[in-house]
Amino acid sequence: MPSPTQERIAAADATVLLFIVRYKRENDGNAPTVREIMENTPRSSTSLVLHSLDRLERQGRIKRTRGIARGISLPKEEVTNE
């Protein structure tokens, strides 16, 4: 069984992750809000964005700080391996 970080990433989740990486690069390291992710990816609701963020966090691809609108951080390898 693969470790969480070795799991394949679903296409929709990859789109969300790519948007987060690009957004942070273009906005001085600030993360997007859930609504901004929804508006800039094929995810049609904030609920679907949250599901993607949950999966990405379980896989170790992002880290979230609950209760903070822009509380998404990236492990170093995600930032350098876009």
N, C-alpha and C positions, 0 to 999 in steps of 0.2 A: 504494500500500500504506500503510495507516495506521500511525502510530507506535505503539509499545507502549502508551502511556498513552491512545491513542484507540481501542484495540480494545474491542469490545463485551465486557461482562463476563457470563459464564454465570450463570444463576440460582443454582446451588449456590454458586458463588464469591461472588456478591453477598451471599448469606445469611451466609457465613463472614465477609466483610468487615464487614457491618453488625454482626454480633455482636462483632467485635474493637473496632470504634469505640465501641459502647455499653459494652462491658466496661471499656475504658480510661477512659471518662468516669466510670463509677460506681466505679472502683477507683484513684483518684488517679494515673491515667496508667500503672498497671501493666498489662501485657498478659496475656491468658489463656494457659494451657498448651495444647498440642495436644489433650490429653485433655478439657480443659474445653470447647474448641471442639467436639469430637466430641459431648459430652454435651448441648450446647445448640443444636445445629444438626441438620439432617437427615442429616449425614454419618454413615455407619454404622461407620466404622473410622478409626483414626488414620492409616492409609495414605491414605485418601481425603482427609482433612484436609490431609495433607502435599502431596498433588497440588494441592489448591486453593491452598494457601499458595505453592507453586512458581509457579503461573500468576499469582497476584496479584503476586508479586515480579517476575516477568518483565515484567508490565504496568506496573510502577512504582507500584502502588497500596499496597504495603507494603515495608518493608525488614526483613530478618531478620539477627540476629546468631547465627551457628551456635554450637552447644554451650551455649547459655543457654536454660533452660526458658521464660522469659518474654521472649525476645529479639525481639519484634515491635514495630516502630515504624511510624508513619504519616506520610506527607507532610502538610504543613499543610492542603492543600486537602481531603483525605479527612476530616479532623477537622471542618472547617467546613461541608462540603457534605453532611452526612448527610441 
